[in-house]
């Protein structure tokens, strides 16, 4: 049994759903809205794409009860959960959650949580998903030793009204200063900063909470012999395994990107490429445009890199309305409402694709003869490829734009990326001998995770090629190794 503390968490943007945040069951009329809200919450907390049809499908639960299951696909689709619900006369009630970490019909784990709601156990769901060994997640297990200290911390946390994310991300010295002021007035324990640090660490890792308001959640290994899926569920999994490409599959994701770029103007007018930096997103795009489609820079396509204001975006779309426009690392575009509205117009899937901008800096521009310098609005007939290292969860503002574009998201682990670099050695710098490239790769594999750039965003193909540039420059070995470790 796992004891789960009931603590308050604020969800400011979801206040309209408070009514079924507080209940274990939700009204049938709000069912689809609830499933969509849970998807957004999971996506926000996991920082990965989460998909669901939002439509429950039947299957027979292990205890012999027929339930409805709503499937949520996380990132690659290999990791997924199913929220199992029982419909009553006027509502539906959560009874269990199944967890998968590989492509099989039956789940690896089942969480029995009848009578609780998703919000109460959201932390437990998230931590169970991200655990490498499923079933070992523990949040707030009851432990009687040091009970007084934990009870004191529980009171303090309740009084300051902060959630656990705040406690985990704040410095201990700052937290202790706040605690000390509170303790002198209410606790009177005189706890030292060292003891506060120790007890707070145990508090946050769930190794000693004494809490009277707990709810029991059982996490068990699923028994496939007692679980009967419907034919529709099995067919869905077969289809998924056949067509779904994992975001963690670098080769598969690059193949998807190549196929989409080849179909520009035919199968799609817009592509957004997101995720892991330095995996060849820009290189692959340009390679297909130039070497497969035969497009030329400036005459057939243009590339904009870095910061671009709404005015500059309007001019770029206006002056290149029949070309392919690449927005490479133009993250500001995704955070400005005017820019987002222009992209929405340019990527309209039905009717005229009209772009307009009402600012005086555009509408007031006239040539020497007093004629308007820009056609406003104008019709856009080109294509747009947006490439960014941002995660899907960071692109909330452009949700309407995403709906108009085909998406390829890279979510590559560092280990898989290193393996991919090794496989691609023969294609990287063909003029350099494999012996040299292999020697540099061995150094990169060992020390790449310690590069300056790796500390911020992980190692990349680019960081390997930069290491190679240093190594073949002619400088002494000690010099290029020092530069690689301290400047890349």
DRENDO-1510 file (C-alpha; in Angstrom, 1 decimal, always signed):
<recs>
REC; n; res; u; v; w
REC; 1; UNK; +0.0; +0.0; +0.0 .
REC; 2; UNK; +1.2; +3.5; -0.8 .
REC; 3; UNK; +0.1; +6.4; +1.4 .
REC; 4; UNK; -0.6; +9.5; -0.6 .
REC; 5; UNK; -0.8; +12.9; +1.1 .
REC; 6; UNK; -3.7; +15.1; +0.1 .
REC; 7; UNK; -2.2; +18.5; -0.4 .
REC; 8; UNK; -3.4; +21.6; -2.1 .
REC; 9; UNK; -2.1; +22.5; -5.6 .
REC; 10; UNK; -3.3; +25.6; -7.5 .
REC; 11; UNK; -4.2; +25.3; -11.1 .
REC; 12; UNK; -5.0; +28.9; -12.0 .
REC; 13; UNK; -5.8; +28.4; -15.7 .
REC; 14; UNK; -8.1; +25.5; -15.0 .
REC; 15; UNK; -10.4; +27.2; -12.4 .
REC; 16; UNK; -13.4; +26.6; -14.7 .
REC; 17; UNK; -13.1; +22.9; -13.9 .
REC; 18; UNK; -13.0; +23.2; -10.1 .
REC; 19; UNK; -16.3; +21.3; -9.8 .
REC; 20; UNK; -14.8; +18.0; -10.9 .
REC; 21; UNK; -11.4; +18.7; -9.5 .
REC; 22; UNK; -13.0; +18.1; -6.1 .
REC; 23; UNK; -14.8; +14.9; -6.9 .
REC; 24; UNK; -13.8; +11.4; -7.7 .
REC; 25; UNK; -16.5; +11.3; -10.4 .
REC; 26; UNK; -17.4; +13.8; -13.1 .
REC; 27; UNK; -20.6; +14.5; -14.8 .
REC; 28; UNK; -21.2; +12.7; -18.2 .
REC; 29; UNK; -21.8; +16.1; -19.9 .
REC; 30; UNK; -18.3; +17.2; -18.9 .
REC; 31; UNK; -16.6; +13.9; -19.7 .
REC; 32; UNK; -14.8; +14.8; -22.9 .
REC; 33; UNK; -13.7; +18.2; -21.5 .
REC; 34; UNK; -12.3; +16.4; -18.4 .
REC; 35; UNK; -10.3; +14.0; -20.5 .
REC; 36; UNK; -8.9; +16.8; -22.5 .
REC; 37; UNK; -8.0; +18.7; -19.3 .
REC; 38; UNK; -6.2; +15.7; -17.9 .
REC; 39; UNK; -4.3; +15.4; -21.2 .
REC; 40; UNK; -3.1; +19.0; -20.9 .
REC; 41; UNK; -2.1; +18.6; -17.3 .
REC; 42; UNK; -0.1; +15.5; -18.1 .
REC; 43; UNK; +1.6; +17.2; -21.0 .
REC; 44; UNK; +2.4; +20.2; -18.9 .
REC; 45; UNK; +3.9; +18.1; -16.0 .
REC; 46; UNK; +5.7; +15.6; -18.2 .
REC; 47; UNK; +7.0; +18.2; -20.7 .
REC; 48; UNK; +6.2; +15.7; -23.5 .
REC; 49; UNK; +3.5; +15.5; -26.1 .
REC; 50; UNK; +0.4; +13.6; -24.8 .
REC; 51; UNK; -2.3; +12.4; -27.2 .
REC; 52; UNK; -5.7; +10.9; -26.6 .
REC; 53; UNK; -8.8; +10.3; -28.7 .
REC; 54; UNK; -10.8; +11.2; -25.6 .
REC; 55; UNK; -13.3; +8.4; -26.4 .
REC; 56; UNK; -13.6; +5.5; -23.9 .
REC; 57; UNK; -13.3; +1.9; -25.2 .
REC; 58; UNK; -14.7; -1.2; -23.4 .
REC; 59; UNK; -12.6; -3.9; -21.8 .
REC; 60; UNK; -13.0; -6.4; -19.0 .
REC; 61; UNK; -11.2; -5.4; -15.8 .
REC; 62; UNK; -9.1; -7.9; -13.8 .
REC; 63; UNK; -11.7; -8.3; -11.1 .
REC; 64; UNK; -14.3; -9.2; -13.7 .
REC; 65; UNK; -16.0; -5.8; -14.0 .
REC; 66; UNK; -16.5; -4.2; -17.4 .
REC; 67; UNK; -15.1; -0.7; -17.5 .
REC; 68; UNK; -14.4; +2.0; -20.0 .
REC; 69; UNK; -10.7; +2.8; -20.7 .
REC; 70; UNK; -9.4; +6.2; -22.0 .
REC; 71; UNK; -5.9; +5.8; -23.5 .
REC; 72; UNK; -3.2; +8.6; -23.2 .
REC; 73; UNK; -0.2; +8.2; -25.5 .
REC; 74; UNK; +2.9; +9.9; -24.0 .
REC; 75; UNK; +5.7; +11.1; -26.3 .
REC; 76; UNK; +6.6; +8.1; -28.5 .
REC; 77; UNK; +3.4; +6.1; -27.8 .
REC; 78; UNK; +5.5; +3.4; -26.2 .
REC; 79; UNK; +4.8; +4.9; -22.8 .
REC; 80; UNK; +1.1; +5.2; -22.2 .
REC; 81; UNK; -1.6; +5.1; -19.6 .
REC; 82; UNK; -5.2; +4.1; -19.6 .
REC; 83; UNK; -7.6; +5.7; -17.1 .
REC; 84; UNK; -10.3; +3.2; -16.4 .
REC; 85; UNK; -13.7; +4.5; -15.4 .
REC; 86; UNK; -17.1; +3.1; -14.5 .
REC; 87; UNK; -20.2; +5.0; -15.7 .
REC; 88; UNK; -23.0; +5.5; -13.3 .
REC; 89; UNK; -26.5; +6.9; -13.9 .
REC; 90; UNK; -25.3; +10.5; -14.0 .
REC; 91; UNK; -21.5; +10.4; -13.7 .
REC; 92; UNK; -18.3; +8.4; -14.4 .
REC; 93; UNK; -15.9; +7.3; -11.6 .
REC; 94; UNK; -12.2; +6.6; -11.8 .
REC; 95; UNK; -11.4; +3.0; -10.6 .
REC; 96; UNK; -7.9; +2.3; -11.8 .
REC; 97; UNK; -5.0; +3.4; -14.1 .
REC; 98; UNK; -3.0; +1.1; -16.3 .
REC; 99; UNK; +0.7; +1.8; -17.2 .
REC; 100; UNK; +2.7; +0.7; -20.2 .
REC; 101; UNK; +6.4; +1.2; -20.9 .
REC; 102; UNK; +6.6; -1.0; -24.0 .
REC; 103; UNK; +4.5; -2.0; -26.9 .
REC; 104; UNK; +2.3; -4.8; -25.6 .
REC; 105; UNK; -1.4; -5.6; -25.4 .
REC; 106; UNK; -1.4; -5.8; -21.7 .
REC; 107; UNK; -0.1; -3.2; -19.3 .
REC; 108; UNK; +2.9; -3.8; -17.0 .
REC; 109; UNK; +1.3; -2.1; -14.0 .
REC; 110; UNK; -2.1; -1.2; -12.6 .
REC; 111; UNK; -2.9; +1.4; -10.0 .
REC; 112; UNK; -6.1; +0.8; -8.0 .
REC; 113; UNK; -7.5; +4.1; -7.0 .
REC; 114; UNK; -11.2; +3.8; -6.7 .
REC; 115; UNK; -12.8; +6.8; -5.1 .
REC; 116; UNK; -10.0; +9.2; -5.8 .
REC; 117; UNK; -9.8; +11.8; -8.6 .
REC; 118; UNK; -7.0; +12.5; -11.1 .
REC; 119; UNK; -5.9; +15.7; -9.4 .
REC; 120; UNK; -5.4; +14.0; -6.1 .
REC; 121; UNK; -3.1; +11.4; -7.6 .
REC; 122; UNK; -1.5; +13.5; -10.4 .
REC; 123; UNK; +1.9; +13.5; -8.8 .
REC; 124; UNK; +1.8; +9.8; -8.3 .
REC; 125; UNK; +0.7; +9.2; -11.9 .
REC; 126; UNK; +3.5; +11.5; -13.2 .
REC; 127; UNK; +6.3; +9.9; -11.1 .
REC; 128; UNK; +5.1; +6.4; -11.9 .
REC; 129; UNK; +5.3; +7.2; -15.7 .
REC; 130; UNK; +8.9; +8.6; -15.5 .
REC; 131; UNK; +10.3; +5.9; -13.1 .
REC; 132; UNK; +12.6; +3.6; -15.0 .
REC; 133; UNK; +11.5; +0.6; -12.9 .
REC; 134; UNK; +7.7; +1.0; -12.7 .
REC; 135; UNK; +6.1; +0.3; -9.4 .
REC; 136; UNK; +8.8; +1.6; -7.2 .
REC; 137; UNK; +7.4; +5.2; -7.0 .
REC; 138; UNK; +6.6; +6.2; -3.5 .
REC; 139; UNK; +5.1; +9.5; -2.4 .
REC; 140; UNK; +4.8; +10.1; +1.4 .
REC; 141; UNK; +5.0; +6.7; +3.0 .
REC; 142; UNK; +4.0; +6.7; +6.6 .
REC; 143; UNK; +6.9; +6.4; +9.1 .
REC; 144; UNK; +6.5; +7.0; +12.9 .
REC; 145; UNK; +10.1; +7.9; +13.7 .
REC; 146; UNK; +10.8; +11.7; +13.6 .
REC; 147; UNK; +7.0; +12.1; +13.6 .
REC; 148; UNK; +7.1; +15.4; +15.5 .
REC; 149; UNK; +9.5; +17.1; +13.0 .
REC; 150; UNK; +7.4; +15.9; +10.0 .
REC; 151; UNK; +4.2; +17.0; +11.6 .
REC; 152; UNK; +5.8; +20.4; +12.2 .
REC; 153; UNK; +6.9; +20.7; +8.6 .
REC; 154; UNK; +3.4; +19.6; +7.4 .
REC; 155; UNK; +1.9; +22.5; +9.4 .
REC; 156; UNK; +4.4; +24.9; +8.1 .
REC; 157; UNK; +3.8; +23.9; +4.4 .
REC; 158; UNK; +0.1; +24.2; +4.9 .
REC; 159; UNK; +0.4; +27.7; +6.5 .
REC; 160; UNK; +2.7; +29.1; +3.8 .
REC; 161; UNK; +0.4; +27.8; +1.0 .
REC; 162; UNK; +3.2; +26.7; -1.3 .
REC; 163; UNK; +3.1; +23.6; -3.4 .
REC; 164; UNK; +5.8; +20.9; -3.5 .
REC; 165; UNK; +7.3; +22.2; -6.8 .
REC; 166; UNK; +8.1; +25.4; -5.0 .
REC; 167; UNK; +9.8; +23.6; -2.1 .
REC; 168; UNK; +11.8; +21.4; -4.4 .
REC; 169; UNK; +13.1; +24.3; -6.6 .
REC; 170; UNK; +13.9; +26.8; -3.8 .
REC; 171; UNK; +17.2; +27.2; -2.0 .
REC; 172; UNK; +17.3; +25.6; +1.5 .
REC; 173; UNK; +18.7; +28.9; +3.0 .
REC; 174; UNK; +15.8; +30.8; +1.7 .
REC; 175; UNK; +13.3; +28.2; +2.9 .
REC; 176; UNK; +14.9; +28.0; +6.3 .
REC; 177; UNK; +14.7; +31.8; +6.7 .
REC; 178; UNK; +10.9; +31.6; +6.1 .
REC; 179; UNK; +10.6; +28.5; +8.3 .
REC; 180; UNK; +12.6; +30.1; +11.2 .
REC; 181; UNK; +10.2; +33.2; +11.3 .
REC; 182; UNK; +7.2; +30.9; +11.3 .
REC; 183; UNK; +8.7; +28.5; +13.9 .
REC; 184; UNK; +9.5; +31.3; +16.4 .
REC; 185; UNK; +5.8; +32.3; +16.3 .
REC; 186; UNK; +4.0; +29.0; +15.9 .
REC; 187; UNK; +6.2; +26.0; +16.1 .
REC; 188; UNK; +8.7; +26.9; +18.8 .
REC; 189; UNK; +10.9; +23.9; +17.9 .
REC; 190; UNK; +14.2; +25.9; +17.5 .
REC; 191; UNK; +15.2; +23.5; +14.7 .
REC; 192; UNK; +18.6; +24.3; +13.3 .
REC; 193; UNK; +19.2; +24.9; +9.6 .
REC; 194; UNK; +21.1; +21.6; +9.4 .
REC; 195; UNK; +18.3; +19.6; +10.9 .
REC; 196; UNK; +15.8; +21.5; +8.7 .
REC; 197; UNK; +17.8; +20.5; +5.6 .
REC; 198; UNK; +17.8; +16.8; +6.6 .
REC; 199; UNK; +14.1; +16.7; +7.6 .
REC; 200; UNK; +13.0; +18.7; +4.5 .
REC; 201; UNK; +14.9; +16.3; +2.3 .
REC; 202; UNK; +13.1; +13.3; +3.8 .
REC; 203; UNK; +9.8; +15.2; +3.6 .
REC; 204; UNK; +10.3; +15.9; -0.1 .
REC; 205; UNK; +11.4; +12.3; -1.0 .
REC; 206; UNK; +8.6; +10.8; +0.9 .
REC; 207; UNK; +10.6; +9.0; +3.5 .
REC; 208; UNK; +8.9; +10.0; +6.7 .
REC; 209; UNK; +5.6; +11.8; +6.5 .
REC; 210; UNK; +3.3; +11.5; +9.5 .
REC; 211; UNK; +0.0; +12.6; +8.1 .
REC; 212; UNK; -3.5; +11.8; +9.4 .
REC; 213; UNK; -5.2; +12.7; +6.1 .
REC; 214; UNK; -4.0; +9.9; +3.8 .
REC; 215; UNK; -5.6; +8.0; +1.0 .
REC; 216; UNK; -4.6; +4.4; +0.1 .
REC; 217; UNK; -3.4; +3.7; -3.5 .
REC; 218; UNK; -2.4; +0.2; -4.4 .
REC; 219; UNK; +0.1; -0.3; -7.2 .
REC; 220; UNK; +0.3; -3.8; -8.5 .
REC; 221; UNK; +1.7; -5.7; -11.4 .
REC; 222; UNK; -1.0; -6.3; -14.0 .
REC; 223; UNK; -2.1; -9.9; -14.5 .
REC; 224; UNK; -2.7; -10.4; -18.2 .
REC; 225; UNK; -4.4; -13.7; -17.6 .
REC; 226; UNK; -7.3; -11.9; -15.9 .
REC; 227; UNK; -7.5; -9.1; -18.4 .
REC; 228; UNK; -9.6; -9.4; -21.5 .
REC; 229; UNK; -9.2; -6.8; -24.2 .
REC; 230; UNK; -11.8; -6.2; -26.8 .
REC; 231; UNK; -11.0; -6.9; -30.4 .
REC; 232; UNK; -11.1; -3.2; -31.1 .
REC; 233; UNK; -8.4; -2.6; -28.5 .
REC; 234; UNK; -6.1; -5.3; -29.9 .
REC; 235; UNK; -6.7; -4.0; -33.4 .
REC; 236; UNK; -5.7; -0.5; -32.3 .
REC; 237; UNK; -2.5; -1.8; -30.8 .
REC; 238; UNK; -1.6; -3.7; -34.0 .
REC; 239; UNK; -2.2; -0.6; -36.1 .
REC; 240; UNK; -0.2; +1.5; -33.6 .
REC; 241; UNK; +2.8; -0.8; -33.8 .
REC; 242; UNK; +2.6; -0.8; -37.6 .
REC; 243; UNK; +2.5; +2.9; -38.2 .
REC; 244; UNK; +3.6; +4.8; -35.1 .
REC; 245; UNK; +7.2; +6.1; -35.1 .
REC; 246; UNK; +8.7; +6.9; -31.7 .
REC; 247; UNK; +9.9; +10.5; -31.0 .
REC; 248; UNK; +12.9; +8.8; -29.5 .
REC; 249; UNK; +13.7; +7.0; -32.8 .
REC; 250; UNK; +16.1; +9.4; -34.5 .
REC; 251; UNK; +16.2; +7.6; -37.8 .
REC; 252; UNK; +12.4; +7.3; -37.9 .
REC; 253; UNK; +11.9; +10.9; -37.1 .
REC; 254; UNK; +14.4; +12.0; -39.8 .
REC; 255; UNK; +12.6; +9.8; -42.3 .
REC; 256; UNK; +9.3; +11.5; -41.3 .
REC; 257; UNK; +10.9; +14.9; -41.8 .
REC; 258; UNK; +12.3; +14.0; -45.2 .
REC; 259; UNK; +8.9; +12.7; -46.4 .
REC; 260; UNK; +7.1; +15.8; -45.3 .
REC; 261; UNK; +9.7; +18.2; -46.9 .
REC; 262; UNK; +9.4; +16.2; -50.1 .
REC; 263; UNK; +5.7; +16.7; -50.0 .
REC; 264; UNK; +5.7; +20.5; -49.6 .
REC; 265; UNK; +3.0; +22.2; -51.5 .
REC; 266; UNK; +1.3; +18.8; -52.2 .
REC; 267; UNK; +0.6; +17.1; -48.9 .
REC; 268; UNK; +1.3; +20.1; -46.6 .
REC; 269; UNK; +1.9; +23.8; -46.6 .
REC; 270; UNK; +3.5; +23.9; -43.2 .
REC; 271; UNK; +5.9; +21.8; -41.1 .
REC; 272; UNK; +6.9; +22.5; -37.5 .
REC; 273; UNK; +10.0; +20.6; -36.3 .
REC; 274; UNK; +10.6; +20.7; -32.5 .
REC; 275; UNK; +12.7; +19.1; -29.8 .
REC; 276; UNK; +16.2; +17.9; -29.2 .
REC; 277; UNK; +18.9; +20.3; -30.5 .
REC; 278; UNK; +21.8; +19.3; -32.7 .
REC; 279; UNK; +20.2; +16.2; -34.3 .
REC; 280; UNK; +20.2; +17.5; -37.9 .
REC; 281; UNK; +16.8; +19.1; -38.2 .
REC; 282; UNK; +18.0; +22.0; -40.3 .
REC; 283; UNK; +20.6; +20.0; -42.2 .
REC; 284; UNK; +17.9; +17.4; -43.2 .
REC; 285; UNK; +15.5; +20.1; -44.3 .
REC; 286; UNK; +18.0; +21.9; -46.5 .
REC; 287; UNK; +19.4; +18.7; -47.9 .
REC; 288; UNK; +15.9; +17.6; -49.2 .
REC; 289; UNK; +15.1; +21.1; -50.5 .
REC; 290; UNK; +18.3; +21.4; -52.4 .
REC; 291; UNK; +19.3; +17.9; -53.4 .
REC; 292; UNK; +15.9; +16.2; -53.8 .
REC; 293; UNK; +13.6; +19.0; -54.8 .
REC; 294; UNK; +16.3; +21.1; -56.6 .
REC; 295; UNK; +15.3; +24.3; -54.9 .
REC; 296; UNK; +17.7; +27.3; -54.8 .
REC; 297; UNK; +18.3; +29.7; -52.0 .
REC; 298; UNK; +16.6; +33.1; -52.5 .
REC; 299; UNK; +15.0; +32.1; -55.8 .
REC; 300; UNK; +13.0; +29.2; -54.4 .
REC; 301; UNK; +13.3; +29.4; -50.7 .
REC; 302; UNK; +14.5; +31.8; -48.0 .
REC; 303; UNK; +15.8; +31.1; -44.5 .
REC; 304; UNK; +15.4; +33.4; -41.6 .
REC; 305; UNK; +17.4; +32.7; -38.4 .
REC; 306; UNK; +17.2; +34.2; -35.0 .
REC; 307; UNK; +15.0; +37.0; -33.6 .
REC; 308; UNK; +12.4; +38.3; -36.0 .
REC; 309; UNK; +9.8; +40.9; -35.0 .
REC; 310; UNK; +6.1; +40.9; -36.2 .
REC; 311; UNK; +6.9; +43.6; -38.8 .
REC; 312; UNK; +9.9; +41.7; -40.1 .
REC; 313; UNK; +7.7; +38.5; -40.3 .
REC; 314; UNK; +5.1; +40.4; -42.3 .
REC; 315; UNK; +7.7; +41.7; -44.7 .
REC; 316; UNK; +9.2; +38.2; -45.1 .
REC; 317; UNK; +5.8; +36.6; -45.8 .
REC; 318; UNK; +4.8; +39.6; -48.1 .
REC; 319; UNK; +8.0; +39.5; -50.2 .
REC; 320; UNK; +8.3; +35.7; -50.5 .
REC; 321; UNK; +4.6; +34.9; -50.7 .
REC; 322; UNK; +5.1; +32.1; -53.3 .
REC; 323; UNK; +8.3; +30.6; -51.8 .
REC; 324; UNK; +9.2; +28.2; -49.1 .
REC; 325; UNK; +10.1; +30.1; -45.9 .
REC; 326; UNK; +12.3; +28.5; -43.2 .
REC; 327; UNK; +12.0; +30.0; -39.8 .
REC; 328; UNK; +15.1; +28.5; -38.1 .
REC; 329; UNK; +15.4; +29.1; -34.3 .
REC; 330; UNK; +13.0; +32.1; -34.6 .
REC; 331; UNK; +11.5; +31.3; -31.2 .
REC; 332; UNK; +10.2; +34.9; -30.7 .
REC; 333; UNK; +7.7; +34.2; -33.4 .
REC; 334; UNK; +6.0; +31.6; -31.2 .
REC; 335; UNK; +5.6; +34.0; -28.3 .
REC; 336; UNK; +4.0; +37.0; -30.0 .
REC; 337; UNK; +0.3; +37.0; -30.6 .
REC; 338; UNK; +0.6; +39.3; -33.8 .
REC; 339; UNK; +3.1; +36.9; -35.3 .
REC; 340; UNK; +1.0; +33.9; -34.4 .
REC; 341; UNK; -2.1; +35.5; -36.1 .
REC; 342; UNK; -0.1; +36.1; -39.3 .
REC; 343; UNK; +1.1; +32.5; -39.4 .
REC; 344; UNK; -2.5; +31.3; -38.9 .
REC; 345; UNK; -3.6; +33.3; -41.9 .
REC; 346; UNK; -0.7; +32.1; -44.0 .
REC; 347; UNK; -1.4; +28.5; -43.1 .
REC; 348; UNK; -5.2; +28.5; -43.5 .
REC; 349; UNK; -6.2; +25.1; -44.7 .
REC; 350; UNK; -9.5; +26.2; -46.3 .
REC; 351; UNK; -10.3; +29.2; -48.5 .
REC; 352; UNK; -7.9; +32.0; -49.2 .
REC; 353; UNK; -4.7; +32.1; -47.2 .
REC; 354; UNK; -4.7; +35.9; -46.4 .
REC; 355; UNK; -2.1; +37.6; -44.2 .
REC; 356; UNK; -2.7; +41.1; -42.8 .
REC; 357; UNK; -1.1; +43.4; -40.2 .
REC; 358; UNK; -2.8; +46.6; -39.1 .
REC; 359; UNK; +0.2; +48.4; -37.5 .
REC; 360; UNK; +0.8; +51.9; -38.8 .
REC; 361; UNK; +4.4; +51.0; -39.5 .
REC; 362; UNK; +3.1; +48.8; -42.3 .
REC; 363; UNK; -0.2; +50.4; -43.4 .
REC; 364; UNK; +1.4; +53.9; -43.4 .
REC; 365; UNK; +4.4; +53.0; -45.7 .
REC; 366; UNK; +4.1; +54.6; -49.1 .
REC; 367; UNK; +6.4; +54.9; -52.1 .
REC; 368; UNK; +7.6; +58.1; -53.8 .
REC; 369; UNK; +4.4; +58.3; -55.8 .
REC; 370; UNK; +2.2; +58.0; -52.6 .
REC; 371; UNK; +1.1; +54.4; -53.3 .
REC; 372; UNK; +1.0; +51.9; -50.5 .
REC; 373; UNK; +4.3; +50.1; -50.2 .
REC; 374; UNK; +2.8; +46.8; -49.0 .
REC; 375; UNK; -0.3; +45.0; -50.2 .
REC; 376; UNK; -2.2; +44.6; -47.0 .
REC; 377; UNK; -3.9; +42.1; -46.7 .
REC; 378; UNK; -2.2; +39.8; -49.3 .
REC; 379; UNK; -2.6; +36.2; -50.3 .
REC; 380; UNK; +0.1; +33.8; -49.4 .
REC; 381; UNK; +0.7; +30.7; -51.6 .
REC; 382; UNK; +4.0; +29.5; -50.3 .
REC; 383; UNK; +5.0; +27.0; -47.6 .
REC; 384; UNK; +6.5; +27.5; -44.1 .
REC; 385; UNK; +8.9; +25.3; -42.2 .
REC; 386; UNK; +9.4; +26.3; -38.6 .
REC; 387; UNK; +12.4; +24.7; -36.8 .
REC; 388; UNK; +12.9; +25.2; -33.1 .
REC; 389; UNK; +14.6; +23.5; -30.1 .
REC; 390; UNK; +11.6; +24.3; -27.9 .
REC; 391; UNK; +9.6; +21.5; -26.4 .
REC; 392; UNK; +6.0; +21.0; -27.4 .
REC; 393; UNK; +4.9; +22.1; -23.9 .
REC; 394; UNK; +6.5; +25.5; -24.5 .
REC; 395; UNK; +4.5; +26.2; -27.6 .
REC; 396; UNK; +1.1; +26.8; -25.9 .
REC; 397; UNK; +0.5; +30.1; -27.7 .
REC; 398; UNK; +0.7; +28.6; -31.2 .
REC; 399; UNK; -1.8; +25.8; -30.7 .
REC; 400; UNK; -3.9; +27.2; -33.6 .
REC; 401; UNK; -0.8; +27.2; -35.8 .
REC; 402; UNK; +0.2; +23.7; -34.8 .
REC; 403; UNK; -3.3; +22.5; -36.0 .
REC; 404; UNK; -2.5; +23.9; -39.4 .
REC; 405; UNK; +0.9; +22.3; -39.7 .
REC; 406; UNK; +2.4; +18.8; -39.8 .
REC; 407; UNK; +4.6; +18.1; -36.8 .
REC; 408; UNK; +7.8; +16.2; -36.2 .
REC; 409; UNK; +9.1; +16.1; -32.7 .
REC; 410; UNK; +12.5; +14.8; -31.7 .
REC; 411; UNK; +12.9; +13.5; -28.2 .
REC; 412; UNK; +16.3; +11.7; -28.4 .
REC; 413; UNK; +18.2; +10.5; -25.4 .
REC; 414; UNK; +21.9; +11.2; -25.1 .
REC; 415; UNK; +22.8; +7.6; -25.3 .
REC; 416; UNK; +20.8; +7.1; -28.5 .
REC; 417; UNK; +22.3; +10.3; -30.0 .
REC; 418; UNK; +25.8; +9.0; -29.3 .
REC; 419; UNK; +25.0; +5.7; -31.0 .
REC; 420; UNK; +23.6; +7.6; -34.0 .
REC; 421; UNK; +26.7; +9.7; -34.3 .
REC; 422; UNK; +28.8; +6.6; -34.4 .
REC; 423; UNK; +26.6; +5.1; -37.1 .
REC; 424; UNK; +26.9; +8.3; -39.2 .
REC; 425; UNK; +30.7; +8.6; -39.0 .
REC; 426; UNK; +31.1; +7.5; -42.6 .
REC; 427; UNK; +28.8; +10.3; -43.8 .
REC; 428; UNK; +30.4; +13.0; -41.6 .
REC; 429; UNK; +33.3; +14.8; -43.3 .
REC; 430; UNK; +33.9; +12.2; -46.0 .
REC; 431; UNK; +37.3; +13.8; -46.7 .
REC; 432; UNK; +38.6; +12.8; -43.2 .
REC; 433; UNK; +39.8; +9.3; -42.7 .
REC; 434; UNK; +37.6; +6.9; -40.6 .
REC; 435; UNK; +40.6; +6.2; -38.3 .
REC; 436; UNK; +40.8; +9.9; -37.3 .
REC; 437; UNK; +37.0; +10.3; -37.0 .
REC; 438; UNK; +36.8; +7.2; -34.8 .
REC; 439; UNK; +39.6; +8.4; -32.6 .
REC; 440; UNK; +37.8; +11.8; -32.1 .
REC; 441; UNK; +34.5; +10.0; -31.5 .
REC; 442; UNK; +36.0; +7.9; -28.7 .
REC; 443; UNK; +37.1; +11.2; -27.0 .
REC; 444; UNK; +33.7; +12.8; -27.7 .
REC; 445; UNK; +31.8; +9.7; -26.3 .
REC; 446; UNK; +33.8; +9.9; -23.1 .
REC; 447; UNK; +33.9; +13.6; -22.5 .
REC; 448; UNK; +31.0; +15.1; -24.5 .
REC; 449; UNK; +28.6; +15.0; -21.6 .
REC; 450; UNK; +31.0; +17.4; -19.8 .
REC; 451; UNK; +31.1; +20.0; -22.5 .
REC; 452; UNK; +29.7; +23.5; -21.6 .
REC; 453; UNK; +26.9; +23.2; -24.2 .
REC; 454; UNK; +26.0; +19.7; -22.9 .
REC; 455; UNK; +25.3; +21.0; -19.4 .
REC; 456; UNK; +22.6; +23.3; -20.8 .
REC; 457; UNK; +21.0; +21.3; -23.7 .
REC; 458; UNK; +22.8; +18.0; -24.0 .
REC; 459; UNK; +25.3; +16.7; -26.5 .
REC; 460; UNK; +24.6; +17.0; -30.2 .
REC; 461; UNK; +25.9; +16.0; -33.6 .
REC; 462; UNK; +27.0; +19.6; -34.0 .
REC; 463; UNK; +29.2; +19.3; -30.9 .
REC; 464; UNK; +30.9; +16.3; -32.4 .
REC; 465; UNK; +31.6; +18.0; -35.7 .
REC; 466; UNK; +33.0; +21.1; -33.8 .
REC; 467; UNK; +35.3; +18.7; -31.9 .
REC; 468; UNK; +36.4; +17.3; -35.2 .
REC; 469; UNK; +37.1; +20.8; -36.6 .
REC; 470; UNK; +39.4; +21.5; -33.6 .
REC; 471; UNK; +41.2; +18.1; -33.9 .
REC; 472; UNK; +42.0; +18.4; -37.7 .
REC; 473; UNK; +43.0; +22.1; -37.4 .
REC; 474; UNK; +46.7; +21.2; -36.9 .
REC; 475; UNK; +47.0; +22.3; -33.3 .
REC; 476; UNK; +48.5; +20.0; -30.7 .
REC; 477; UNK; +46.3; +17.3; -29.2 .
REC; 478; UNK; +46.4; +18.7; -25.7 .
REC; 479; UNK; +45.3; +22.1; -27.1 .
REC; 480; UNK; +42.3; +20.8; -29.0 .
REC; 481; UNK; +41.1; +18.6; -26.2 .
REC; 482; UNK; +41.3; +21.5; -23.7 .
REC; 483; UNK; +39.4; +23.8; -26.1 .
REC; 484; UNK; +36.7; +21.1; -26.7 .
REC; 485; UNK; +36.1; +20.6; -23.0 .
REC; 486; UNK; +36.1; +24.2; -22.1 .
REC; 487; UNK; +34.6; +26.1; -25.0 .
REC; 488; UNK; +32.2; +23.8; -26.8 .
</recs>
